[in-house]
Amino acid sequence: MKKTPLCAVHEALGAKMQEFAGYFMPIEYVGINEEHRTVREQAGIFDVSHMGDIWVQGPKAVELLQRVGSNDVEALTDGQVQYCCFPNNEGGIVDDFLTYRISAEKYLLVVNAANLDKDWAWLCQHAEALGMKVGVDLVNASEEMSQVAVQGPLAMKIVQKLVAEPVEEMKYYTFKYVEMAGVKNVLLSITGYTGAGGCEIYCANADIVTIWNALIEAGKEEGLRPAGLGARDTLRLEMGFCLYGHDINDTTSPIAAGLGWITKLTDNKPNLVARALIEKVKSEGPVSKLVGFEMVDKGIPRQHYPIVDAEGAVIGEVTSGTMSPSLKKAIGMGYVKKEFSKAGTEIYIQVRGKNLKAQVVKVPFYKG
């Protein structure tokens, strides 16, 4: 099992550690609900160094990304970030990821840790078909880079203490290179997976402990505390953010998953993988749709629980579910037949043989 450069820090803090995506990761420190609340109200810091980091560069970088990525990378300017997914040949999703435009011929892709090997193989296949050189034009830097996420309404106030130039007013989905806590060449990105505001910080492995310790010290006054992957999951679910392996996978269409907004079928993307299949789903409409729902009856939905109608006929399946720490009610997401996807529709979740009433709602669940 792999360990991030911050593993010893987590263990010293008494974190509950567990395997996640092949890494030994902190699930919680003092409790998921408490860490969740801290991020919503103050600020939390997450170790997300397990994420994959891939450089795409050279004169054919844009051509490759327009072919394998669902979004329009040509819409980016230097210092901008874009959410995207890799469609597969069947119109499903290889992975979802972030694209950073460093320059016109240099991009950083940040992918899910669990999918790194298949993402890398997928990119290599398409890069080589364009005559790009693996190891030169396409570089897997995942073993060299670390990442922490500082999330919450007070996050940027804390980060600003460690950076000389102004960063508190940076726009969402932008980034810049800064010097932080004496560490140069730190990528500061106004992104995150919690909906609470804040940033993600990338640096070399050798510098991440320095960055972590400096942030913890700088955030004492604001109540910054470490948060684990358990709180990261409840926070993202309250926002209706998709989690790969749950809400999206190799068989789910980005259109059915509500990701049509990152799936651009523009004239400058004629060679997008599975374009014809995606266009067909978009024009005809998906058979089922990913929806959010709140439980009416008492019970917690979990992945793979059947979703049924009033007569008990199966109409879909739960993909994610939890008891929302912010809303104090059980929430979930799942795919249902499109005729049951409208907000306000009554559905039932099969929990241990009982059909419990729920209602389709618009996401995000948490409105802030």
Secondary structure, 3 states (H helix, E strand, C coil): CECCCCHHHHHHCCCEEEEECCEEEEEECCCHHHHHHHHHHCCEEEECCCCEEEEEECCCHHHHHHHHCCCCHHHCCCCEEEEEEEECCCCCEEEEEEEEEEECCEEEEEECHHHHHHHHHHHHHHHHHCCCCECCCEEECCCCEEEEEEECCCHHHHHHCCCCCCCCCCCCCEEEEEEECCEEEEEEECCCCCCCCEEEEEEEHHHHHHHHHHHHHHCCCCCCEECCHHHHHHHHHHCCCCCECCCECCCCCCCCCCCHHHCCCCCCCCCCCCHHHHHHHHHHCCCEEEEEEEECCCCCCCCCCEEECCCCCEEEEEEEEEEECCCCEEEEEEEEEHHHCCCCCEEEEEECCEEEEEEEECCCCCCC
